[in-house]
């Protein structure tokens, strides 16, 4: 009798998992610089601007049985102010004074790409590849410089990741790419000319 009850419970549990669809996730990651920066400036003013250059707020889907309902998105209107605050903090750490307008040295940071990809096959989400790319454009005294800075993460899961997990992972990848941008010594050198 006990065996029959257990089998019945297992069968119901399996049906529940298979029929389960992931709902869309709208995330609000909190990127942070994760390294120290060497100061090279002497308080010069730098116009700092952050732009969301992505074609869409959707990063991709979490896959699974119904990938069309499991989209992941990050709203640029929520993300840009956080990136702006981090970019200004980084410019301060480099020894400059960030300002909103003016005609001094200019630094434009563009979020060019933010992706979340899961394998398409299979019923369950067990893996995700998250990647982020920033572009930096520096203008100062007729000189210009631009660079691209990327970070990625391959993450395996025992069970489908919830919003909290995905928010942290995406925040980590954004933080890594943004930190790489500000560790590029050419940017500090050109801003300080």
Secondary structure, DSSP 8 states (H G I E B T S, - for coil): -HHHHHHHHHHHHHHHHHH-----EEE-------S------SS-EEEEEEEE--S-SEEEE--STTGGG-EEEE-HHHHHHHHHHHHHHHHHHTT-EEESS-SSEEEEEEEEEEEEE--SSSSS--EEEEEEEEEEEEEETTEEEEEEEEEEEEEE-SS---HHHHHHHHHHHHHHHHHHHHH-HHHHHHHT-
